[in-house]
Amino acid sequence: MSQMNSDIQGLPGIVTALQKGGVTKTSLGLNIAERLASSSHNVVMIDLDHDCHLTSLLLDDETEENVLNAETHIGKAMFGDVPPEELIIETEFGVDLIPSTNLMGEVVRRMQTTRLGINRIRNNVVAPLYNGGEGKNTDDDKGYDYFIIDPPGGEGQMLDAAFVAVQRTVIPITPEAGTVNGLARLLERTIRPLQSEVGMNIEVVAITPNRMYESISRESSEQTIIQNLNDTFKQYLPSYAKVDDDILEAINTPGETLSTIPKPGIRERKAINDAFKSGLPVAEYDPECDQIQHFDELAQMIIDSCNPDKTDEHEASKEEEVMANG
């Protein structure tokens, strides 16, 4: 674990994280960011992924090539060589982007050889762009209220640096094999060390079942995921993902029938997939999609989490639960 200042405070925003690829963390972050922006908040997404997926998604081919190979990139901002506002790219749906770079490997190597390297995203990228705190830009129109960070899929210093910046996460879980193990690895190898070894407060804002194909039924992967999450992490589930204990028990009881099978989680929708392929949040692509309300709930959970009036007792309780479940 890299050295750092354990007294550093996170700024408003989240990391969409899970130590497994293909779990829709980029799509989730994009839709949450758009919902925050739709509520008159200034929002910027930061692409820290070596694969540059978010950057490629949101930019046309020519702009993407120029940005990913530019001499001025997020690594230069992290180490104070350029101001971060020079990197900002506006989108057509009200969310700005700080893109990744093809030189991200070099950025990580420089971070590893720099004292307190994992503070660099927070101190030199996020804080100068924050609308309400230290490093505040003198032009309020350029200040941001929330930062949505799309990190690398695996563990390492860049993921640690993302958590140092905002100290909150929304974790997507999909029915595919390995996602629960990915959650365990995230807790054990990243969140728990930052909490216990460094003393950093990492808040799990939400764990959300995502890309759920079927109703809960016996012997389905969706049913298994929902049961595991409701048994172990119910305090972190949005309302749309919670299932009453008696319903879970009935589903698992041979011969028991239910008049209504619940459909918790963000459901698989063609509109969400097509929107993502088009580089758009679903609300921009199809405002009638029935899953937008779930992204609204996640956005509100982030707003509530970033509210400075929340009690220390509530935070301490949630941290103890993370440690116990980790």
HUPENOR-V754855 format. One record per helix or strand. SS is the DSSP state (hx for helix, st for strand). FROM is the first residue (numbers start at 0). TO is the last residue. If there is no record, write none. Layout:
ss:SS from:FROM to:TO
ss:SS from:FROM to:TO
//
This chain:
ss:st from:12 to:15
ss:hx from:24 to:37
ss:st from:42 to:46
ss:hx from:52 to:57
ss:hx from:60 to:67
ss:hx from:73 to:77
ss:hx from:83 to:86
ss:st from:87 to:89
ss:st from:94 to:97
ss:hx from:103 to:111
ss:hx from:116 to:128
ss:st from:129 to:129
ss:hx from:139 to:141
ss:st from:143 to:143
ss:st from:145 to:149
ss:hx from:156 to:165
ss:st from:167 to:172
ss:hx from:178 to:195
ss:st from:202 to:208
ss:st from:211 to:211
ss:hx from:220 to:231
ss:hx from:233 to:235
ss:hx from:238 to:240
ss:hx from:244 to:250
ss:st from:266 to:266
ss:hx from:269 to:276
ss:hx from:281 to:284
ss:hx from:291 to:304
ss:hx from:311 to:324
//
